[in-house]
Each structure stands twice: as structure tokens, then as C-alpha cells.
Amino acid sequence: MKRAKTIAILFSGGTDSTATAVYYLQKGYAAHLLTFDNGAEKWLELAEFKAHLITKQFPGRCVWKLLDSTLLFHDLAIVPLVDDVKKYGGRGNLVCCGCKLAMLCGAIIYCRRHGIAQLADGFQKAQDYYPEQTPDYMIPADRFARAYGIRCLHPFWEHPDLSQDHITLSGAVPPSPIQPYCIFGCNPITDRKFIRPYVESKLPAMRQYLTRGLKSKA
């Protein structure tokens, strides 16, 4: 599916990513909905079902892909988890940042292989209790993606006045979350000073992963 305006979207089937998909589809984009299996989730078929509801309303302009981020998530966040909690713990831990960074790498490879230059998510300022939805995560992560020719977009962060439910319903898609369950989900953090150091500590391993991944034709 190749169009003049194409975007990839980090898609879980939740309220935020569903609204993001409808938002760009209504703007005339073709959308690649990317769901990631990090190895710690179940009910991934729910994301596929939610994507089907969207593609039904926007036929020929939307595809869903299930991608595997297990290996990199394991290396970035699970193997060093005990040491990371000791070093960056504060109140809560940053494993969800590691998961999002693994997803980002997988999305960059996908986008590069499919000629897509934009990657969107459903991040919101009002949800900055999640470490991956803070500037401390977003700024270094977005800069990292730009180095590979990918521009990250956060429509509901940049325009918090937009109503997600209104946008989703206007596309005749149910806004309620229909999404996989992750054992690391609902992991808020209150001590933000460790977020950026955590993210930046993972960048060298991410670069190595992308060097290998972008050379592979698989």
C-alpha cells in the first residue's frame, strides 16, 4: 500500500492509538497500524480485532501488522532490570520505557523498509505519569528516530484540546479500548529525574540493533 501520504502508527487497540489512527485516516493518510509483541503480553488478537474495525471503515487505506520486539525488549529492559531498578528506580520503574524503545527500533526498521517517513502515537500530556509520555522520554527518542529519517508525531500531546472520543466516533469506530494485556502495564512513575538518563543509557544498544536490522533483508 503506497500513497503520497503514508504514516505508521504505534497501535495497541487502546483508546489513544485508535483515535490516532482515525485522526490521520480522516486527514487522507494511508496508515500502517503496528502492534508489537514484547513477549510479556496476552490477547494480542484483540489489537487485530480493533484494527479490523478501523480498516472496515477505511477500506484500502489501512493495514495492520504484528511485529516482534521480544529480543530487543529482553536485552534493553529485562536482562538489566534489577540493576536498572537500583540505579533509576525512584518510585516505580522504567521498564515501559525500555519496551517503547524496543518498539521504536522495530518501527524504524519497518518504516525504512516501506518508505514511510512519519511515525505517530497516542501520547497525551495528561498521562505524563507514564514515563514514556514525558518530554524526558520523548525528546531523546524523537531525536534518535530523526537520525534514521523518521519523524515522530504526537497529535494529542501537541493538541490536548482534541477530543479523542469525538474523533474516533466520527470515524464510526468504537473508542473503548480493545487491546492486549501486558504484565508490565499500568506502571506509573513519580520521580522523573531518572527517565532521561535511563533512555540515553539504552541508545548505544539500540544503534547496534538498528545497524544489524537495517542491513538484513528479512
Biotite code that builds the C-alpha atoms (Angstrom):
import biotite.structure as struc

atoms = struc.array([
    struc.Atom([0.000, 0.000, 0.000], chain_id="A", res_id=1, res_name="MET", atom_name="CA", element="C"),
    struc.Atom([1.824, 3.105, -1.242], chain_id="A", res_id=2, res_name="LYS", atom_name="CA", element="C"),
    struc.Atom([0.328, 6.575, -1.189], chain_id="A", res_id=3, res_name="ARG", atom_name="CA", element="C"),
    struc.Atom([1.635, 10.118, -1.266], chain_id="A", res_id=4, res_name="ALA", atom_name="CA", element="C"),
    struc.Atom([0.741, 10.475, 2.424], chain_id="A", res_id=5, res_name="LYS", atom_name="CA", element="C"),
    struc.Atom([1.521, 7.400, 4.487], chain_id="A", res_id=6, res_name="THR", atom_name="CA", element="C"),
    struc.Atom([2.060, 7.129, 8.205], chain_id="A", res_id=7, res_name="ILE", atom_name="CA", element="C"),
    struc.Atom([2.904, 4.345, 10.637], chain_id="A", res_id=8, res_name="ALA", atom_name="CA", element="C"),
    struc.Atom([1.137, 4.299, 13.994], chain_id="A", res_id=9, res_name="ILE", atom_name="CA", element="C"),
    struc.Atom([2.123, 2.530, 17.188], chain_id="A", res_id=10, res_name="LEU", atom_name="CA", element="C"),
    struc.Atom([-1.133, 0.689, 17.719], chain_id="A", res_id=11, res_name="PHE", atom_name="CA", element="C"),
    struc.Atom([-2.365, -1.246, 20.732], chain_id="A", res_id=12, res_name="SER", atom_name="CA", element="C"),
    struc.Atom([-6.096, -1.029, 20.107], chain_id="A", res_id=13, res_name="GLY", atom_name="CA", element="C"),
    struc.Atom([-6.493, 1.212, 23.136], chain_id="A", res_id=14, res_name="GLY", atom_name="CA", element="C"),
    struc.Atom([-8.385, 4.498, 23.188], chain_id="A", res_id=15, res_name="THR", atom_name="CA", element="C"),
    struc.Atom([-5.326, 6.625, 22.396], chain_id="A", res_id=16, res_name="ASP", atom_name="CA", element="C"),
    struc.Atom([-3.895, 4.673, 19.471], chain_id="A", res_id=17, res_name="SER", atom_name="CA", element="C"),
    struc.Atom([-7.361, 4.122, 17.991], chain_id="A", res_id=18, res_name="THR", atom_name="CA", element="C"),
    struc.Atom([-8.037, 7.860, 17.995], chain_id="A", res_id=19, res_name="ALA", atom_name="CA", element="C"),
    struc.Atom([-4.615, 8.479, 16.455], chain_id="A", res_id=20, res_name="THR", atom_name="CA", element="C"),
    struc.Atom([-5.367, 6.070, 13.618], chain_id="A", res_id=21, res_name="ALA", atom_name="CA", element="C"),
    struc.Atom([-8.752, 7.624, 12.865], chain_id="A", res_id=22, res_name="VAL", atom_name="CA", element="C"),
    struc.Atom([-7.280, 11.130, 13.137], chain_id="A", res_id=23, res_name="TYR", atom_name="CA", element="C"),
    struc.Atom([-4.752, 10.522, 10.355], chain_id="A", res_id=24, res_name="TYR", atom_name="CA", element="C"),
    struc.Atom([-7.053, 8.402, 8.209], chain_id="A", res_id=25, res_name="LEU", atom_name="CA", element="C"),
    struc.Atom([-9.589, 11.225, 8.218], chain_id="A", res_id=26, res_name="GLN", atom_name="CA", element="C"),
    struc.Atom([-6.828, 13.538, 7.049], chain_id="A", res_id=27, res_name="LYS", atom_name="CA", element="C"),
    struc.Atom([-6.347, 11.376, 3.983], chain_id="A", res_id=28, res_name="GLY", atom_name="CA", element="C"),
    struc.Atom([-3.345, 9.361, 5.071], chain_id="A", res_id=29, res_name="TYR", atom_name="CA", element="C"),
    struc.Atom([-2.789, 5.699, 4.427], chain_id="A", res_id=30, res_name="ALA", atom_name="CA", element="C"),
    struc.Atom([-1.981, 4.106, 7.782], chain_id="A", res_id=31, res_name="ALA", atom_name="CA", element="C"),
    struc.Atom([0.133, 1.137, 8.823], chain_id="A", res_id=32, res_name="HIS", atom_name="CA", element="C"),
    struc.Atom([-1.013, 0.076, 12.302], chain_id="A", res_id=33, res_name="LEU", atom_name="CA", element="C"),
    struc.Atom([1.948, -1.526, 14.070], chain_id="A", res_id=34, res_name="LEU", atom_name="CA", element="C"),
    struc.Atom([1.290, -3.748, 17.081], chain_id="A", res_id=35, res_name="THR", atom_name="CA", element="C"),
    struc.Atom([4.276, -5.204, 18.926], chain_id="A", res_id=36, res_name="PHE", atom_name="CA", element="C"),
    struc.Atom([4.587, -8.470, 20.815], chain_id="A", res_id=37, res_name="ASP", atom_name="CA", element="C"),
    struc.Atom([7.132, -7.885, 23.582], chain_id="A", res_id=38, res_name="ASN", atom_name="CA", element="C"),
    struc.Atom([6.894, -11.434, 24.934], chain_id="A", res_id=39, res_name="GLY", atom_name="CA", element="C"),
    struc.Atom([5.071, -10.321, 28.083], chain_id="A", res_id=40, res_name="ALA", atom_name="CA", element="C"),
    struc.Atom([1.593, -9.881, 26.589], chain_id="A", res_id=41, res_name="GLU", atom_name="CA", element="C"),
    struc.Atom([-1.515, -11.940, 26.017], chain_id="A", res_id=42, res_name="LYS", atom_name="CA", element="C"),
    struc.Atom([-4.646, -11.408, 23.919], chain_id="A", res_id=43, res_name="TRP", atom_name="CA", element="C"),
    struc.Atom([-2.750, -9.852, 21.022], chain_id="A", res_id=44, res_name="LEU", atom_name="CA", element="C"),
    struc.Atom([-5.676, -10.866, 18.840], chain_id="A", res_id=45, res_name="GLU", atom_name="CA", element="C"),
    struc.Atom([-7.667, -8.045, 20.439], chain_id="A", res_id=46, res_name="LEU", atom_name="CA", element="C"),
    struc.Atom([-5.450, -5.480, 18.711], chain_id="A", res_id=47, res_name="ALA", atom_name="CA", element="C"),
    struc.Atom([-6.074, -7.256, 15.418], chain_id="A", res_id=48, res_name="GLU", atom_name="CA", element="C"),
    struc.Atom([-9.816, -7.161, 16.041], chain_id="A", res_id=49, res_name="PHE", atom_name="CA", element="C"),
    struc.Atom([-9.745, -3.429, 16.811], chain_id="A", res_id=50, res_name="LYS", atom_name="CA", element="C"),
    struc.Atom([-7.656, -2.817, 13.701], chain_id="A", res_id=51, res_name="ALA", atom_name="CA", element="C"),
    struc.Atom([-10.256, -4.747, 11.681], chain_id="A", res_id=52, res_name="HIS", atom_name="CA", element="C"),
    struc.Atom([-12.957, -2.343, 12.893], chain_id="A", res_id=53, res_name="LEU", atom_name="CA", element="C"),
    struc.Atom([-10.854, 0.551, 11.620], chain_id="A", res_id=54, res_name="ILE", atom_name="CA", element="C"),
    struc.Atom([-9.927, -0.987, 8.279], chain_id="A", res_id=55, res_name="THR", atom_name="CA", element="C"),
    struc.Atom([-13.606, -1.763, 7.708], chain_id="A", res_id=56, res_name="LYS", atom_name="CA", element="C"),
    struc.Atom([-14.373, 1.964, 7.873], chain_id="A", res_id=57, res_name="GLN", atom_name="CA", element="C"),
    struc.Atom([-11.353, 2.973, 5.765], chain_id="A", res_id=58, res_name="PHE", atom_name="CA", element="C"),
    struc.Atom([-11.063, 0.180, 3.169], chain_id="A", res_id=59, res_name="PRO", atom_name="CA", element="C"),
    struc.Atom([-7.895, 0.049, 1.125], chain_id="A", res_id=60, res_name="GLY", atom_name="CA", element="C"),
    struc.Atom([-6.182, 2.710, 3.238], chain_id="A", res_id=61, res_name="ARG", atom_name="CA", element="C"),
    struc.Atom([-5.217, 0.854, 6.379], chain_id="A", res_id=62, res_name="CYS", atom_name="CA", element="C"),
    struc.Atom([-3.216, -2.288, 7.158], chain_id="A", res_id=63, res_name="VAL", atom_name="CA", element="C"),
    struc.Atom([-2.373, -3.947, 10.478], chain_id="A", res_id=64, res_name="TRP", atom_name="CA", element="C"),
    struc.Atom([0.938, -5.615, 11.225], chain_id="A", res_id=65, res_name="LYS", atom_name="CA", element="C"),
    struc.Atom([2.029, -7.648, 14.246], chain_id="A", res_id=66, res_name="LEU", atom_name="CA", element="C"),
    struc.Atom([5.761, -7.210, 14.832], chain_id="A", res_id=67, res_name="LEU", atom_name="CA", element="C"),
    struc.Atom([8.042, -8.928, 17.334], chain_id="A", res_id=68, res_name="ASP", atom_name="CA", element="C"),
    struc.Atom([10.030, -6.767, 19.761], chain_id="A", res_id=69, res_name="SER", atom_name="CA", element="C"),
    struc.Atom([10.768, -9.598, 22.204], chain_id="A", res_id=70, res_name="THR", atom_name="CA", element="C"),
    struc.Atom([14.522, -9.877, 21.673], chain_id="A", res_id=71, res_name="LEU", atom_name="CA", element="C"),
    struc.Atom([15.383, -6.201, 21.962], chain_id="A", res_id=72, res_name="LEU", atom_name="CA", element="C"),
    struc.Atom([12.952, -5.641, 24.848], chain_id="A", res_id=73, res_name="PHE", atom_name="CA", element="C"),
    struc.Atom([14.625, -8.540, 26.630], chain_id="A", res_id=74, res_name="HIS", atom_name="CA", element="C"),
    struc.Atom([18.099, -7.085, 26.062], chain_id="A", res_id=75, res_name="ASP", atom_name="CA", element="C"),
    struc.Atom([17.207, -3.456, 26.834], chain_id="A", res_id=76, res_name="LEU", atom_name="CA", element="C"),
    struc.Atom([14.877, -3.844, 29.779], chain_id="A", res_id=77, res_name="ALA", atom_name="CA", element="C"),
    struc.Atom([14.552, -7.370, 31.180], chain_id="A", res_id=78, res_name="ILE", atom_name="CA", element="C"),
    struc.Atom([18.141, -8.595, 31.484], chain_id="A", res_id=79, res_name="VAL", atom_name="CA", element="C"),
    struc.Atom([19.281, -5.392, 33.244], chain_id="A", res_id=80, res_name="PRO", atom_name="CA", element="C"),
    struc.Atom([16.005, -4.918, 35.160], chain_id="A", res_id=81, res_name="LEU", atom_name="CA", element="C"),
    struc.Atom([17.388, -5.495, 38.661], chain_id="A", res_id=82, res_name="VAL", atom_name="CA", element="C"),
    struc.Atom([20.347, -3.183, 38.106], chain_id="A", res_id=83, res_name="ASP", atom_name="CA", element="C"),
    struc.Atom([18.136, -0.582, 36.409], chain_id="A", res_id=84, res_name="ASP", atom_name="CA", element="C"),
    struc.Atom([15.683, -0.545, 39.313], chain_id="A", res_id=85, res_name="VAL", atom_name="CA", element="C"),
    struc.Atom([18.573, 0.020, 41.717], chain_id="A", res_id=86, res_name="LYS", atom_name="CA", element="C"),
    struc.Atom([20.067, 2.764, 39.559], chain_id="A", res_id=87, res_name="LYS", atom_name="CA", element="C"),
    struc.Atom([16.984, 4.503, 38.184], chain_id="A", res_id=88, res_name="TYR", atom_name="CA", element="C"),
    struc.Atom([14.196, 3.152, 40.375], chain_id="A", res_id=89, res_name="GLY", atom_name="CA", element="C"),
    struc.Atom([12.732, 6.019, 42.334], chain_id="A", res_id=90, res_name="GLY", atom_name="CA", element="C"),
    struc.Atom([9.025, 5.340, 42.782], chain_id="A", res_id=91, res_name="ARG", atom_name="CA", element="C"),
    struc.Atom([8.076, 2.914, 40.045], chain_id="A", res_id=92, res_name="GLY", atom_name="CA", element="C"),
    struc.Atom([10.432, 1.553, 37.415], chain_id="A", res_id=93, res_name="ASN", atom_name="CA", element="C"),
    struc.Atom([11.232, 2.358, 33.817], chain_id="A", res_id=94, res_name="LEU", atom_name="CA", element="C"),
    struc.Atom([10.680, -0.986, 32.123], chain_id="A", res_id=95, res_name="VAL", atom_name="CA", element="C"),
    struc.Atom([7.896, 0.532, 29.997], chain_id="A", res_id=96, res_name="CYS", atom_name="CA", element="C"),
    struc.Atom([10.414, 3.000, 28.560], chain_id="A", res_id=97, res_name="CYS", atom_name="CA", element="C"),
    struc.Atom([12.565, 0.047, 27.580], chain_id="A", res_id=98, res_name="GLY", atom_name="CA", element="C"),
    struc.Atom([9.550, -1.553, 25.914], chain_id="A", res_id=99, res_name="CYS", atom_name="CA", element="C"),
    struc.Atom([8.720, 1.614, 23.963], chain_id="A", res_id=100, res_name="LYS", atom_name="CA", element="C"),
    struc.Atom([12.358, 1.970, 22.877], chain_id="A", res_id=101, res_name="LEU", atom_name="CA", element="C"),
    struc.Atom([12.326, -1.586, 21.543], chain_id="A", res_id=102, res_name="ALA", atom_name="CA", element="C"),
    struc.Atom([9.106, -0.807, 19.703], chain_id="A", res_id=103, res_name="MET", atom_name="CA", element="C"),
    struc.Atom([10.650, 2.365, 18.315], chain_id="A", res_id=104, res_name="LEU", atom_name="CA", element="C"),
    struc.Atom([13.553, 0.398, 16.844], chain_id="A", res_id=105, res_name="CYS", atom_name="CA", element="C"),
    struc.Atom([11.197, -2.121, 15.286], chain_id="A", res_id=106, res_name="GLY", atom_name="CA", element="C"),
    struc.Atom([9.070, 0.682, 13.860], chain_id="A", res_id=107, res_name="ALA", atom_name="CA", element="C"),
    struc.Atom([12.119, 2.446, 12.406], chain_id="A", res_id=108, res_name="ILE", atom_name="CA", element="C"),
    struc.Atom([13.151, -0.715, 10.572], chain_id="A", res_id=109, res_name="ILE", atom_name="CA", element="C"),
    struc.Atom([9.589, -1.238, 9.318], chain_id="A", res_id=110, res_name="TYR", atom_name="CA", element="C"),
    struc.Atom([9.287, 2.366, 8.163], chain_id="A", res_id=111, res_name="CYS", atom_name="CA", element="C"),
    struc.Atom([12.630, 2.328, 6.391], chain_id="A", res_id=112, res_name="ARG", atom_name="CA", element="C"),
    struc.Atom([11.720, -0.870, 4.540], chain_id="A", res_id=113, res_name="ARG", atom_name="CA", element="C"),
    struc.Atom([8.350, 0.503, 3.462], chain_id="A", res_id=114, res_name="HIS", atom_name="CA", element="C"),
    struc.Atom([9.374, 4.038, 2.583], chain_id="A", res_id=115, res_name="GLY", atom_name="CA", element="C"),
    struc.Atom([7.455, 5.636, 5.465], chain_id="A", res_id=116, res_name="ILE", atom_name="CA", element="C"),
    struc.Atom([8.884, 8.816, 6.992], chain_id="A", res_id=117, res_name="ALA", atom_name="CA", element="C"),
    struc.Atom([6.376, 9.501, 9.803], chain_id="A", res_id=118, res_name="GLN", atom_name="CA", element="C"),
    struc.Atom([5.528, 7.563, 12.957], chain_id="A", res_id=119, res_name="LEU", atom_name="CA", element="C"),
    struc.Atom([2.691, 8.585, 15.272], chain_id="A", res_id=120, res_name="ALA", atom_name="CA", element="C"),
    struc.Atom([1.476, 7.564, 18.708], chain_id="A", res_id=121, res_name="ASP", atom_name="CA", element="C"),
    struc.Atom([-1.332, 8.476, 21.099], chain_id="A", res_id=122, res_name="GLY", atom_name="CA", element="C"),
    struc.Atom([0.755, 10.097, 23.848], chain_id="A", res_id=123, res_name="PHE", atom_name="CA", element="C"),
    struc.Atom([-1.015, 12.730, 25.969], chain_id="A", res_id=124, res_name="GLN", atom_name="CA", element="C"),
    struc.Atom([0.250, 15.410, 28.343], chain_id="A", res_id=125, res_name="LYS", atom_name="CA", element="C"),
    struc.Atom([-2.445, 14.389, 30.808], chain_id="A", res_id=126, res_name="ALA", atom_name="CA", element="C"),
    struc.Atom([-0.850, 10.934, 31.032], chain_id="A", res_id=127, res_name="GLN", atom_name="CA", element="C"),
    struc.Atom([2.636, 12.107, 31.949], chain_id="A", res_id=128, res_name="ASP", atom_name="CA", element="C"),
    struc.Atom([2.555, 9.829, 34.994], chain_id="A", res_id=129, res_name="TYR", atom_name="CA", element="C"),
    struc.Atom([3.639, 7.213, 32.464], chain_id="A", res_id=130, res_name="TYR", atom_name="CA", element="C"),
    struc.Atom([7.371, 7.785, 31.933], chain_id="A", res_id=131, res_name="PRO", atom_name="CA", element="C"),
    struc.Atom([7.246, 7.189, 28.178], chain_id="A", res_id=132, res_name="GLU", atom_name="CA", element="C"),
    struc.Atom([4.737, 10.042, 27.803], chain_id="A", res_id=133, res_name="GLN", atom_name="CA", element="C"),
    struc.Atom([7.032, 12.715, 29.197], chain_id="A", res_id=134, res_name="THR", atom_name="CA", element="C"),
    struc.Atom([9.424, 15.071, 27.389], chain_id="A", res_id=135, res_name="PRO", atom_name="CA", element="C"),
    struc.Atom([12.246, 13.302, 29.233], chain_id="A", res_id=136, res_name="ASP", atom_name="CA", element="C"),
    struc.Atom([11.479, 10.222, 27.133], chain_id="A", res_id=137, res_name="TYR", atom_name="CA", element="C"),
    struc.Atom([10.066, 11.839, 24.006], chain_id="A", res_id=138, res_name="MET", atom_name="CA", element="C"),
    struc.Atom([12.859, 14.318, 23.259], chain_id="A", res_id=139, res_name="ILE", atom_name="CA", element="C"),
    struc.Atom([15.743, 11.802, 23.113], chain_id="A", res_id=140, res_name="PRO", atom_name="CA", element="C"),
    struc.Atom([13.550, 9.148, 21.487], chain_id="A", res_id=141, res_name="ALA", atom_name="CA", element="C"),
    struc.Atom([12.329, 11.544, 18.788], chain_id="A", res_id=142, res_name="ASP", atom_name="CA", element="C"),
    struc.Atom([15.865, 12.751, 18.143], chain_id="A", res_id=143, res_name="ARG", atom_name="CA", element="C"),
    struc.Atom([17.006, 9.160, 17.823], chain_id="A", res_id=144, res_name="PHE", atom_name="CA", element="C"),
    struc.Atom([14.304, 8.419, 15.236], chain_id="A", res_id=145, res_name="ALA", atom_name="CA", element="C"),
    struc.Atom([15.145, 11.557, 13.249], chain_id="A", res_id=146, res_name="ARG", atom_name="CA", element="C"),
    struc.Atom([18.718, 10.308, 12.869], chain_id="A", res_id=147, res_name="ALA", atom_name="CA", element="C"),
    struc.Atom([17.208, 7.458, 10.820], chain_id="A", res_id=148, res_name="TYR", atom_name="CA", element="C"),
    struc.Atom([14.953, 9.699, 8.759], chain_id="A", res_id=149, res_name="GLY", atom_name="CA", element="C"),
    struc.Atom([11.773, 9.102, 10.784], chain_id="A", res_id=150, res_name="ILE", atom_name="CA", element="C"),
    struc.Atom([9.715, 11.972, 12.198], chain_id="A", res_id=151, res_name="ARG", atom_name="CA", element="C"),
    struc.Atom([7.739, 11.142, 15.346], chain_id="A", res_id=152, res_name="CYS", atom_name="CA", element="C"),
    struc.Atom([4.317, 12.770, 15.706], chain_id="A", res_id=153, res_name="LEU", atom_name="CA", element="C"),
    struc.Atom([2.241, 13.119, 18.870], chain_id="A", res_id=154, res_name="HIS", atom_name="CA", element="C"),
    struc.Atom([-1.048, 14.733, 17.788], chain_id="A", res_id=155, res_name="PRO", atom_name="CA", element="C"),
    struc.Atom([-2.829, 14.563, 21.136], chain_id="A", res_id=156, res_name="PHE", atom_name="CA", element="C"),
    struc.Atom([0.211, 15.756, 23.048], chain_id="A", res_id=157, res_name="TRP", atom_name="CA", element="C"),
    struc.Atom([0.621, 18.755, 20.771], chain_id="A", res_id=158, res_name="GLU", atom_name="CA", element="C"),
    struc.Atom([-3.132, 19.490, 20.711], chain_id="A", res_id=159, res_name="HIS", atom_name="CA", element="C"),
    struc.Atom([-4.551, 18.431, 24.087], chain_id="A", res_id=160, res_name="PRO", atom_name="CA", element="C"),
    struc.Atom([-7.832, 20.164, 23.253], chain_id="A", res_id=161, res_name="ASP", atom_name="CA", element="C"),
    struc.Atom([-8.655, 17.496, 20.673], chain_id="A", res_id=162, res_name="LEU", atom_name="CA", element="C"),
    struc.Atom([-11.324, 15.065, 21.843], chain_id="A", res_id=163, res_name="SER", atom_name="CA", element="C"),
    struc.Atom([-10.224, 11.518, 21.201], chain_id="A", res_id=164, res_name="GLN", atom_name="CA", element="C"),
    struc.Atom([-13.682, 10.049, 21.670], chain_id="A", res_id=165, res_name="ASP", atom_name="CA", element="C"),
    struc.Atom([-15.231, 12.581, 19.291], chain_id="A", res_id=166, res_name="HIS", atom_name="CA", element="C"),
    struc.Atom([-12.642, 11.875, 16.606], chain_id="A", res_id=167, res_name="ILE", atom_name="CA", element="C"),
    struc.Atom([-12.983, 8.107, 16.951], chain_id="A", res_id=168, res_name="THR", atom_name="CA", element="C"),
    struc.Atom([-16.774, 8.146, 16.920], chain_id="A", res_id=169, res_name="LEU", atom_name="CA", element="C"),
    struc.Atom([-16.788, 10.454, 13.895], chain_id="A", res_id=170, res_name="SER", atom_name="CA", element="C"),
    struc.Atom([-14.983, 7.639, 12.082], chain_id="A", res_id=171, res_name="GLY", atom_name="CA", element="C"),
    struc.Atom([-17.686, 5.166, 13.155], chain_id="A", res_id=172, res_name="ALA", atom_name="CA", element="C"),
    struc.Atom([-15.161, 3.264, 15.277], chain_id="A", res_id=173, res_name="VAL", atom_name="CA", element="C"),
    struc.Atom([-15.824, 2.389, 18.953], chain_id="A", res_id=174, res_name="PRO", atom_name="CA", element="C"),
    struc.Atom([-13.465, 4.390, 21.201], chain_id="A", res_id=175, res_name="PRO", atom_name="CA", element="C"),
    struc.Atom([-13.424, 1.840, 24.005], chain_id="A", res_id=176, res_name="SER", atom_name="CA", element="C"),
    struc.Atom([-10.085, 0.045, 24.488], chain_id="A", res_id=177, res_name="PRO", atom_name="CA", element="C"),
    struc.Atom([-9.854, -3.393, 22.892], chain_id="A", res_id=178, res_name="ILE", atom_name="CA", element="C"),
    struc.Atom([-6.239, -4.267, 23.446], chain_id="A", res_id=179, res_name="GLN", atom_name="CA", element="C"),
    struc.Atom([-3.720, -6.849, 24.692], chain_id="A", res_id=180, res_name="PRO", atom_name="CA", element="C"),
    struc.Atom([-2.740, -7.142, 28.335], chain_id="A", res_id=181, res_name="TYR", atom_name="CA", element="C"),
    struc.Atom([0.898, -6.695, 29.363], chain_id="A", res_id=182, res_name="CYS", atom_name="CA", element="C"),
    struc.Atom([2.197, -7.804, 32.747], chain_id="A", res_id=183, res_name="ILE", atom_name="CA", element="C"),
    struc.Atom([4.190, -4.550, 32.920], chain_id="A", res_id=184, res_name="PHE", atom_name="CA", element="C"),
    struc.Atom([1.211, -2.332, 32.107], chain_id="A", res_id=185, res_name="GLY", atom_name="CA", element="C"),
    struc.Atom([-0.099, 0.452, 34.368], chain_id="A", res_id=186, res_name="CYS", atom_name="CA", element="C"),
    struc.Atom([3.366, 1.291, 35.618], chain_id="A", res_id=187, res_name="ASN", atom_name="CA", element="C"),
    struc.Atom([3.318, 4.975, 36.611], chain_id="A", res_id=188, res_name="PRO", atom_name="CA", element="C"),
    struc.Atom([6.342, 6.811, 37.960], chain_id="A", res_id=189, res_name="ILE", atom_name="CA", element="C"),
    struc.Atom([6.551, 9.919, 40.129], chain_id="A", res_id=190, res_name="THR", atom_name="CA", element="C"),
    struc.Atom([10.294, 10.594, 40.130], chain_id="A", res_id=191, res_name="ASP", atom_name="CA", element="C"),
    struc.Atom([11.116, 11.911, 36.658], chain_id="A", res_id=192, res_name="ARG", atom_name="CA", element="C"),
    struc.Atom([14.765, 12.733, 37.127], chain_id="A", res_id=193, res_name="LYS", atom_name="CA", element="C"),
    struc.Atom([15.811, 9.225, 36.114], chain_id="A", res_id=194, res_name="PHE", atom_name="CA", element="C"),
    struc.Atom([13.815, 8.957, 32.882], chain_id="A", res_id=195, res_name="ILE", atom_name="CA", element="C"),
    struc.Atom([16.194, 10.705, 30.504], chain_id="A", res_id=196, res_name="ARG", atom_name="CA", element="C"),
    struc.Atom([19.361, 9.061, 31.881], chain_id="A", res_id=197, res_name="PRO", atom_name="CA", element="C"),
    struc.Atom([17.634, 5.691, 31.520], chain_id="A", res_id=198, res_name="TYR", atom_name="CA", element="C"),
    struc.Atom([16.667, 6.374, 27.907], chain_id="A", res_id=199, res_name="VAL", atom_name="CA", element="C"),
    struc.Atom([20.084, 7.697, 26.965], chain_id="A", res_id=200, res_name="GLU", atom_name="CA", element="C"),
    struc.Atom([21.767, 4.668, 28.536], chain_id="A", res_id=201, res_name="SER", atom_name="CA", element="C"),
    struc.Atom([19.866, 2.431, 26.071], chain_id="A", res_id=202, res_name="LYS", atom_name="CA", element="C"),
    struc.Atom([20.727, 4.345, 22.880], chain_id="A", res_id=203, res_name="LEU", atom_name="CA", element="C"),
    struc.Atom([24.062, 2.613, 22.099], chain_id="A", res_id=204, res_name="PRO", atom_name="CA", element="C"),
    struc.Atom([22.434, -0.834, 22.167], chain_id="A", res_id=205, res_name="ALA", atom_name="CA", element="C"),
    struc.Atom([19.593, 0.492, 20.019], chain_id="A", res_id=206, res_name="MET", atom_name="CA", element="C"),
    struc.Atom([22.037, 1.806, 17.428], chain_id="A", res_id=207, res_name="ARG", atom_name="CA", element="C"),
    struc.Atom([23.779, -1.561, 17.289], chain_id="A", res_id=208, res_name="GLN", atom_name="CA", element="C"),
    struc.Atom([20.439, -3.302, 16.843], chain_id="A", res_id=209, res_name="TYR", atom_name="CA", element="C"),
    struc.Atom([19.443, -0.988, 14.001], chain_id="A", res_id=210, res_name="LEU", atom_name="CA", element="C"),
    struc.Atom([22.811, -1.355, 12.284], chain_id="A", res_id=211, res_name="THR", atom_name="CA", element="C"),
    struc.Atom([22.180, -5.098, 12.092], chain_id="A", res_id=212, res_name="ARG", atom_name="CA", element="C"),
    struc.Atom([18.457, -4.823, 11.395], chain_id="A", res_id=213, res_name="GLY", atom_name="CA", element="C"),
    struc.Atom([18.705, -2.330, 8.562], chain_id="A", res_id=214, res_name="LEU", atom_name="CA", element="C"),
    struc.Atom([21.285, -4.482, 6.800], chain_id="A", res_id=215, res_name="LYS", atom_name="CA", element="C"),
    struc.Atom([19.056, -7.545, 6.968], chain_id="A", res_id=216, res_name="SER", atom_name="CA", element="C"),
    struc.Atom([16.523, -8.156, 4.206], chain_id="A", res_id=217, res_name="LYS", atom_name="CA", element="C"),
    struc.Atom([14.281, -10.279, 6.425], chain_id="A", res_id=218, res_name="ALA", atom_name="CA", element="C"),
])
